[in-house]
Amino acid sequence: MVIRVYIASSSGSTAIMNFLLSRICLYMIKKKQQDVLGFLEANKIGFEEKDIAANEENRKWMRENVPENNRPATGYPLPPQIFNESQYRGDYDAFFEARENNAVYAFLGLTAPPGSKEAEAQAKQQA
């Protein structure tokens, strides 16, 4: 299983930068992207970055595969968007909530490694 995180680099086209609304919005998106990617790296969870700003195919795929009920009322879903292979797992807010609840592996659709807080919590629930 491959975790795919759809991000937007700052090297994207002018159209994408307009799509991202403003510098403040871009800053918040970058911060959220770094938070997700940093967590995955720190926990040695393999992932692929898919840049929607530099690759039209990635942008199109992300837009088409975020479920209807997870899309904003207007506009397009903003990065980061997280998938396990082609299965949608959620956006930054869902990731953040899972992290706060020590449930990131479950959120990602992965088995928590033995000895992790999440694995210990799961063992307690099953007991």
C-alpha positions in Angstrom: 0.0 0.0 0.0 1.3 3.4 -0.9 0.2 6.6 0.9 -0.2 9.4 -1.6 -0.3 13.0 -0.4 -1.5 15.6 -2.9 0.3 18.8 -2.3 0.8 22.1 -4.1 4.3 23.4 -4.6 4.9 27.1 -4.9 6.5 26.6 -8.3 3.1 26.0 -10.0 1.5 28.0 -12.7 -0.1 31.4 -12.2 -3.5 29.8 -12.6 -2.8 27.4 -9.7 -1.5 30.3 -7.6 -4.8 32.1 -8.3 -6.6 28.9 -7.5 -5.0 28.9 -4.1 -6.6 32.3 -3.5 -3.9 34.3 -1.6 -0.5 34.3 0.0 -2.1 33.7 3.4 -4.1 30.8 2.1 -0.9 29.5 0.4 1.0 29.8 3.7 -1.6 27.8 5.6 -1.7 25.1 2.9 2.1 24.9 3.0 2.1 24.6 6.8 -0.5 21.9 6.7 1.4 20.0 4.0 4.6 20.2 6.0 2.8 18.9 9.0 1.5 15.9 7.2 4.7 15.1 5.4 6.9 15.7 8.5 4.7 13.3 10.5 4.9 10.6 7.8 8.7 11.0 7.5 9.3 11.1 11.3 7.3 7.9 11.7 8.9 6.2 8.7 5.6 5.8 6.9 6.3 5.5 3.2 4.5 7.9 1.0 4.5 9.6 -2.4 4.1 13.4 -2.9 1.8 14.2 -5.8 2.2 17.9 -6.8 -1.0 19.4 -8.2 0.6 22.7 -9.0 3.2 21.3 -11.3 1.3 18.4 -12.8 -2.1 18.7 -14.4 -2.8 15.0 -14.3 -2.3 15.0 -10.5 -4.6 17.9 -10.1 -7.3 16.3 -12.2 -7.0 13.0 -10.5 -7.2 14.6 -7.0 -10.3 16.7 -7.9 -12.0 13.7 -9.4 -11.3 11.3 -6.5 -12.1 13.4 -3.4 -15.6 12.1 -2.6 -18.5 14.5 -3.2 -19.3 14.8 0.5 -15.7 15.9 1.3 -15.6 18.7 -1.2 -16.1 22.3 -0.3 -19.5 23.9 -1.1 -17.7 26.1 -3.7 -14.5 25.6 -5.5 -12.1 22.7 -5.4 -10.7 20.7 -2.5 -7.4 22.2 -1.4 -4.3 20.2 -0.5 -3.2 18.3 1.3 -5.5 15.5 0.4 -4.5 12.0 1.5 -5.1 8.7 -0.2 -4.0 5.1 0.4 -3.5 3.9 -3.2 -6.7 5.2 -4.7 -8.8 5.1 -1.5 -9.5 8.5 -0.2 -8.5 8.8 3.5 -9.1 12.5 4.2 -7.9 16.1 4.3 -5.7 17.8 6.8 -8.4 18.3 9.3 -9.2 14.6 9.3 -5.5 13.8 9.6 -5.0 16.2 12.5 -8.0 14.7 14.4 -6.5 11.2 13.9 -3.1 12.4 15.1 -4.7 14.0 18.2 -6.5 10.7 18.9 -3.4 8.5 18.3 -5.2 6.9 15.4 -3.1 8.0 12.3 -2.4 4.4 11.2 -6.1 3.5 11.2 -6.8 6.8 9.4 -4.3 5.9 6.8 -5.6 2.3 6.5 -2.4 0.9 7.8 -1.6 -1.5 10.7 0.0 0.3 13.6 3.5 -1.0 14.4 3.9 -3.0 17.6 4.8 -0.8 20.6 3.2 2.3 19.2 0.7 4.3 21.2 -1.9 3.4 18.6 -1.2 -0.3 18.8 -1.4 -0.2 22.6 -4.7 1.6 22.5 -6.1 -0.9 20.0 -4.9 -3.8 22.3 -6.7 -2.3 25.2 -9.9 -1.9 23.2 -9.8 -5.5 22.1 -9.1 -6.8 25.7 
